[in-house]
Amino acid sequence: MRVVRLFVVGLGAVGQGLMRLLKKKREQYARELGLRVELVGVADSRGVWTGEDLDPEEVLRVKSEHGTVAEVGEEVEAVQAMEDVEFDVLVELTPTDIETGEPGLSHIMKAIELGRHVVTANKGPLAVAYGEIMRAAEENGVMIRYEATAGGAMPVFNLVRETLKSVDVLSIEGVLNGTVNYVLTRMESEGISLDDAIADAQSRGIAEADPSMDIEGWDTACKIVILANSILDVPCTIDDVDVTGIEDITPEAIRIANERGYRIKLVGRADRDGNLVVRPCLVPKSDPIARVRGVMNVVRLETDVAGTIYVSGRGAGPLETASAVMSDIISIAERASREG
Ligand SMILES: NC(=O)c1ccc[n+]([C@@H]2O[C@H](COP(=O)([O-])OP(=O)(O)OC[C@H]3O[C@@H](n4cnc5c(N)ncnc54)[C@H](OP(=O)(O)O)[C@@H]3O)[C@@H](O)[C@H]2O)c1
């Protein structure tokens, strides 16, 4: 039986989603994949809990009862604790910071320096330092996987890496932010203002208390940067993206577009010439990009020999995102064991 030992940093929505997923499916992974997933460290903003094989259910209980795993572990920083723990994969699930990439960037660079593989759902480090991270990973012979960073459970990176090996992707465009798409969908279906649609999204737990990263287009821009670097081989950072959000979109504009056969969508686009744009677009209603409603995401890949490929799925949600994180962990474990 192969074993993969995880050090999970970040126990918020996605980190706890991963604990729930492990609780539900760990036995199945052992039985069907011959892979035993062990938790050897978990961390939140206040501390770290390490052990030989922590029980995910117990981690959830401690986090919910005490608010922090430091209560049963230690009040140390994750970067420090990583040095003393034997693990195979760092699972980095701290909040996104698109200006510094921190604290995720330091966690990721530390794991690479220690020769450990990395799986992350955190867009920040990759949006500000994709090239630096990949160079360090190559020098240290470790794998970095980040399926959940663009589109949650919607598979894009792994689809291209594993299934589209014989083709070149020429351009990528799509709806990559579920909150914005939900807001635009509500504005269209109810005729309500942007502020009212945002308030509605907040009351349903879809939009954050400060939704500006989504509404101003920066979250979509991060995803475009990661997609462009990873799939189009365009070296870029968040500073290279031309970003316009949906702040100025009115119900009237949506109504007029609708009457003329269009929907307004916040579309992110990248091509091989390095054009990187996020902006509200008029999309014909017959286009699959216009058809995604509510929190759903969609991506269109234009390829050289395989034509046009669409992928659609849930762009967020704790369990959905954790499922993409887990797929990355499994693929790293499988590849590491093949390479021996
Ligand atoms: N939620 C989604 O559906 C979704 C989808 C795709 C991608 N993502 C990305 O996945 C990441 C995690 O998202 P989330 O929704 O789980 O975020 P979250 O609920 O805000 O949780 C973040 C976690 O990181 C911990 N943390 C903060 N600073 C830390 C530090 N210096 N050291 C160790 N832990 C630290 C927090 O600790 P405390 O618990 O002590 O506060 C918390 O447990 C983000 O980068 C997000 O953009 C999320």
The ligand as an SDF file (V2000), in Angstrom:
LIG
                    3D

 48 52  0  0  0  0  0  0  0  0999 V2000
  -13.9430   28.6800   -0.5430 N   0  0  0  0  0  0  0  0  0  0  0  0
  -13.9180   28.2440   -1.8110 C   0  0  0  0  0  0  0  0  0  0  0  0
  -14.9180   27.7580   -2.3400 O   0  0  0  0  0  0  0  0  0  0  0  0
  -12.6580   28.3510   -2.6180 C   0  0  0  0  0  0  0  0  0  0  0  0
  -12.6700   27.9180   -3.9610 C   0  0  0  0  0  0  0  0  0  0  0  0
  -11.4720   27.9340   -4.7080 C   0  0  0  0  0  0  0  0  0  0  0  0
  -10.3170   28.4330   -4.1000 C   0  0  0  0  0  0  0  0  0  0  0  0
  -10.3440   28.9030   -2.7860 N   0  0  0  0  0  0  0  0  0  0  0  0
   -9.1110   29.3880   -2.1930 C   0  0  0  0  0  0  0  0  0  0  0  0
   -8.6970   28.4440   -1.2040 O   0  0  0  0  0  0  0  0  0  0  0  0
   -8.0470   29.1440   -0.1210 C   0  0  0  0  0  0  0  0  0  0  0  0
   -8.7730   28.7980    1.1780 C   0  0  0  0  0  0  0  0  0  0  0  0
  -10.1040   29.2600    1.0620 O   0  0  0  0  0  0  0  0  0  0  0  0
  -11.1190   29.2090    2.3000 P   0  0  0  0  0  0  0  0  0  0  0  0
  -12.4310   29.6220    1.7540 O   0  0  0  0  0  0  0  0  0  0  0  0
  -10.9610   27.9260    3.0200 O   0  0  0  0  0  0  0  0  0  0  0  0
  -10.5110   30.3880    3.2070 O   0  0  0  0  0  0  0  0  0  0  0  0
  -10.8620   30.7060    4.7490 P   0  0  0  0  0  0  0  0  0  0  0  0
  -12.1650   30.0890    5.1040 O   0  0  0  0  0  0  0  0  0  0  0  0
  -10.6460   32.1540    4.9230 O   0  0  0  0  0  0  0  0  0  0  0  0
   -9.7290   29.8890    5.5680 O   0  0  0  0  0  0  0  0  0  0  0  0
   -8.3970   30.2630    5.5730 C   0  0  0  0  0  0  0  0  0  0  0  0
   -7.6600   29.4400    6.6000 C   0  0  0  0  0  0  0  0  0  0  0  0
   -6.2790   29.8280    6.5690 O   0  0  0  0  0  0  0  0  0  0  0  0
   -5.8350   29.9980    7.9200 C   0  0  0  0  0  0  0  0  0  0  0  0
   -4.7020   30.9060    7.9520 N   0  0  0  0  0  0  0  0  0  0  0  0
   -4.6620   32.2480    7.7490 C   0  0  0  0  0  0  0  0  0  0  0  0
   -3.4090   32.7140    7.8900 N   0  0  0  0  0  0  0  0  0  0  0  0
   -2.6290   31.6470    8.2150 C   0  0  0  0  0  0  0  0  0  0  0  0
   -1.2510   31.4790    8.5050 C   0  0  0  0  0  0  0  0  0  0  0  0
   -0.4070   32.5060    8.4780 N   0  0  0  0  0  0  0  0  0  0  0  0
   -0.8050   30.2250    8.8130 N   0  0  0  0  0  0  0  0  0  0  0  0
   -1.6570   29.1730    8.8500 C   0  0  0  0  0  0  0  0  0  0  0  0
   -2.9740   29.2700    8.5820 N   0  0  0  0  0  0  0  0  0  0  0  0
   -3.4630   30.5030    8.2670 C   0  0  0  0  0  0  0  0  0  0  0  0
   -7.0510   30.5250    8.6510 C   0  0  0  0  0  0  0  0  0  0  0  0
   -6.8440   30.3200   10.0440 O   0  0  0  0  0  0  0  0  0  0  0  0
   -8.0040   30.5960   11.1550 P   0  0  0  0  0  0  0  0  0  0  0  0
   -8.9450   29.4140   11.0120 O   0  0  0  0  0  0  0  0  0  0  0  0
   -7.2400   30.5650   12.4190 O   0  0  0  0  0  0  0  0  0  0  0  0
   -8.6110   31.9140   10.8080 O   0  0  0  0  0  0  0  0  0  0  0  0
   -8.1250   29.6480    8.0470 C   0  0  0  0  0  0  0  0  0  0  0  0
   -8.1760   28.4120    8.7210 O   0  0  0  0  0  0  0  0  0  0  0  0
   -8.1100   30.6420   -0.4510 C   0  0  0  0  0  0  0  0  0  0  0  0
   -6.8780   31.0260   -1.0020 O   0  0  0  0  0  0  0  0  0  0  0  0
   -9.2410   30.7170   -1.4780 C   0  0  0  0  0  0  0  0  0  0  0  0
   -9.0710   31.8040   -2.3770 O   0  0  0  0  0  0  0  0  0  0  0  0
  -11.4820   28.8500   -2.0490 C   0  0  0  0  0  0  0  0  0  0  0  0
  1  2  1  0
  2  3  2  0
  2  4  1  0
  4  5  1  0
  4 48  2  0
  5  6  2  0
  6  7  1  0
  7  8  2  0
  8  9  1  0
  8 48  1  0
  9 10  1  0
  9 46  1  0
 10 11  1  0
 11 12  1  0
 11 44  1  0
 12 13  1  0
 13 14  1  0
 14 15  2  0
 14 16  1  0
 14 17  1  0
 17 18  1  0
 18 19  2  0
 18 20  1  0
 18 21  1  0
 21 22  1  0
 22 23  1  0
 23 24  1  0
 23 42  1  0
 24 25  1  0
 25 26  1  0
 25 36  1  0
 26 27  1  0
 26 35  1  0
 27 28  2  0
 28 29  1  0
 29 30  1  0
 29 35  2  0
 30 31  1  0
 30 32  2  0
 32 33  1  0
 33 34  2  0
 34 35  1  0
 36 37  1  0
 36 42  1  0
 37 38  1  0
 38 39  2  0
 38 40  1  0
 38 41  1  0
 42 43  1  0
 44 45  1  0
 44 46  1  0
 46 47  1  0
M  CHG  2   8   1  16  -1
M  END
$$$$
